[in-house]
Amino acid sequence: MRPINLLPPEFGAQQTRRRRLAMLGFAIAAYVVILGLGFFLWGGRVDNARRDLEAQNSIVQTLERQKAGLADSKQLADDYETKAELVRQALGNDIDWGIIMNDLARLLPPRLWISTFTGNVVAETIPGVLGQVAFSGIGFDFPDVSSWLRALDSEQFAGIAGTWVSTVSQGVVGEDEVVNFSSTAALTSAAVTNRAENLIPEVP
Amino acid sequence: MKRIGILTGLGVLFLTAVWWMFFISPKNAEIADLEDELNVAIGNEQLLRVTINELESIRQAEVEYLAALGQLEGLIPERPLLEEFIEQVYALTIDTGIDLQTLAPSVPSVTEDSLLREIQVSAQIEGEFFELLGFLFGLNDMERLVRVDSIAVSSSQDDVEGTVLSASVQMTLFTLADLLPLLEEVGTVSPDETPPVEDGSGDLEAIGPSA
């Protein structure tokens, strides 16, 4: 059945306006409440983040105390590293002269012998050259000196490079004619020992 | 009514913007800062855990570390210990059959940019080739670190022993202390702090018999 309204139409319009205004007011109130809730929600997030941070800081502090309790172990390890580094420094350009002399004796060509040998470690002015060795020797003839150069320049003699003969002169030993020669060579980094690493005791 | 709706919408927008700008944005910034700090703290925790694990393993291997330190201190002793070195070199010459003729150690000298003090030792020895080799290898095997910096060998003929090698060996030993304490360590007396000269007119008179 259709409702019959006998009130003037203005009254209905006024009621509609009031209803709309009430709805608007309610919407605004709801909106403000939502904003407030949002504010508190964000405040809660901040609190949560702060609590997480405090908990994490607490863990870190506990670990820091634990680490401080192990300070003597750290000191022990530091002492070991310091002293091991000193050994490495000390043996930075360590040459094993025994091996060089042994190789020299092993590779010395026949018909030739060495009368003097000097070897020095010098400051590295040419890259890779750590020292110099000098020899003087005696051979039976000039080709023996060539054999000497070939022997020292061979790859079997590690750590020696740039062999040179500066003089070869005829001489006499007893009743035999010989040649005297003087020679030099450079000591390269291949002559450096790894003694430091062998001497430094390993720790777990 | 329509105008009221539009104005209300604009007001809501404005209010939302103000709410976001003045209430939420600062909190977001605070949350971001706290999360950054949290990440840093988490990173610290991980680093600390790794460090603690390492230190724990060092503690468990303390005996090995102490033994290694003892060996390293044997290689580079705190004090020069020249007396022990002379004994060790002498023993080595006896073992290898080398004839030790001279031994000339310098006083420890400071090395640049290092804690090391170097003692240069010059030795003159004589022997056969393999005795000399034994001596050189023996130096490398000594409990104390000896570095041979230079060597000069010359041969000569001996009627009795055949070829004899004379060698001059320049060695370097290492230590961590000076022979004598440095002046700064014992305390120098500045001109302002010159001690009073006892000329017999001061305290001695005061304690002597009065006239």
Chai-1 contact restraints between the chains, C-beta under 6 A:
chainA,res_idxA,chainB,res_idxB,connection_type,confidence,min_distance_angstrom,max_distance_angstrom,comment,restraint_id
A,L35,B,W19,contact,1.0,0.0,6.0,A-B,restraint_1
A,F39,B,F23,contact,1.0,0.0,6.0,A-B,restraint_2
A,W42,B,I24,contact,1.0,0.0,6.0,A-B,restraint_3
A,W42,B,K27,contact,1.0,0.0,6.0,A-B,restraint_4
A,R45,B,I31,contact,1.0,0.0,6.0,A-B,restraint_5
A,V46,B,K27,contact,1.0,0.0,6.0,A-B,restraint_6
A,V46,B,E30,contact,1.0,0.0,6.0,A-B,restraint_7
A,V46,B,I31,contact,1.0,0.0,6.0,A-B,restraint_8
A,A49,B,I31,contact,1.0,0.0,6.0,A-B,restraint_9
A,A49,B,L34,contact,1.0,0.0,6.0,A-B,restraint_10
A,R50,B,L34,contact,1.0,0.0,6.0,A-B,restraint_11
A,D52,B,L38,contact,1.0,0.0,6.0,A-B,restraint_12
A,L53,B,L34,contact,1.0,0.0,6.0,A-B,restraint_13
A,L53,B,E37,contact,1.0,0.0,6.0,A-B,restraint_14
A,L53,B,L38,contact,1.0,0.0,6.0,A-B,restraint_15
A,Q56,B,L38,contact,1.0,0.0,6.0,A-B,restraint_16
A,Q56,B,A41,contact,1.0,0.0,6.0,A-B,restraint_17
A,N57,B,A41,contact,1.0,0.0,6.0,A-B,restraint_18
A,I59,B,E45,contact,1.0,0.0,6.0,A-B,restraint_19
A,V60,B,A41,contact,1.0,0.0,6.0,A-B,restraint_20
A,V60,B,N44,contact,1.0,0.0,6.0,A-B,restraint_21
A,V60,B,E45,contact,1.0,0.0,6.0,A-B,restraint_22
A,L63,B,L48,contact,1.0,0.0,6.0,A-B,restraint_23
A,Q66,B,I52,contact,1.0,0.0,6.0,A-B,restraint_24
A,K67,B,L48,contact,1.0,0.0,6.0,A-B,restraint_25
A,K67,B,T51,contact,1.0,0.0,6.0,A-B,restraint_26
A,K67,B,I52,contact,1.0,0.0,6.0,A-B,restraint_27
A,L70,B,L55,contact,1.0,0.0,6.0,A-B,restraint_28
A,S73,B,L55,contact,1.0,0.0,6.0,A-B,restraint_29
A,S73,B,I58,contact,1.0,0.0,6.0,A-B,restraint_30
A,S73,B,R59,contact,1.0,0.0,6.0,A-B,restraint_31
A,K74,B,L55,contact,1.0,0.0,6.0,A-B,restraint_32
A,L76,B,Y65,contact,1.0,0.0,6.0,A-B,restraint_33
A,A77,B,I58,contact,1.0,0.0,6.0,A-B,restraint_34
A,D79,B,L69,contact,1.0,0.0,6.0,A-B,restraint_35
A,Y80,B,Y65,contact,1.0,0.0,6.0,A-B,restraint_36
A,Y80,B,A68,contact,1.0,0.0,6.0,A-B,restraint_37
A,Y80,B,L69,contact,1.0,0.0,6.0,A-B,restraint_38
A,K83,B,L72,contact,1.0,0.0,6.0,A-B,restraint_39
A,L86,B,I76,contact,1.0,0.0,6.0,A-B,restraint_40
A,L86,B,L116,contact,1.0,0.0,6.0,A-B,restraint_41
A,V87,B,L75,contact,1.0,0.0,6.0,A-B,restraint_42
A,Q89,B,S114,contact,1.0,0.0,6.0,A-B,restraint_43
A,A90,B,L145,contact,1.0,0.0,6.0,A-B,restraint_44
A,A90,B,F174,contact,1.0,0.0,6.0,A-B,restraint_45
A,D94,B,R147,contact,1.0,0.0,6.0,A-B,restraint_46
A,W97,B,L136,contact,1.0,0.0,6.0,A-B,restraint_47
A,W97,B,V148,contact,1.0,0.0,6.0,A-B,restraint_48
A,W97,B,I151,contact,1.0,0.0,6.0,A-B,restraint_49
A,G98,B,L133,contact,1.0,0.0,6.0,A-B,restraint_50
A,G98,B,L136,contact,1.0,0.0,6.0,A-B,restraint_51
A,G98,B,F137,contact,1.0,0.0,6.0,A-B,restraint_52
A,N102,B,L133,contact,1.0,0.0,6.0,A-B,restraint_53
A,S115,B,S155,contact,1.0,0.0,6.0,A-B,restraint_54
A,T116,B,S154,contact,1.0,0.0,6.0,A-B,restraint_55
A,F117,B,V153,contact,1.0,0.0,6.0,A-B,restraint_56
A,T118,B,A152,contact,1.0,0.0,6.0,A-B,restraint_57
A,G119,B,I151,contact,1.0,0.0,6.0,A-B,restraint_58
A,N120,B,S150,contact,1.0,0.0,6.0,A-B,restraint_59
A,V121,B,D149,contact,1.0,0.0,6.0,A-B,restraint_60
A,P201,B,A68,contact,1.0,0.0,6.0,A-B,restraint_61
A,P201,B,Q71,contact,1.0,0.0,6.0,A-B,restraint_62
A,V203,B,A61,contact,1.0,0.0,6.0,A-B,restraint_63
A,V203,B,E64,contact,1.0,0.0,6.0,A-B,restraint_64
A,V203,B,Y65,contact,1.0,0.0,6.0,A-B,restraint_65
A,V203,B,A68,contact,1.0,0.0,6.0,A-B,restraint_66
A,P204,B,A61,contact,1.0,0.0,6.0,A-B,restraint_67
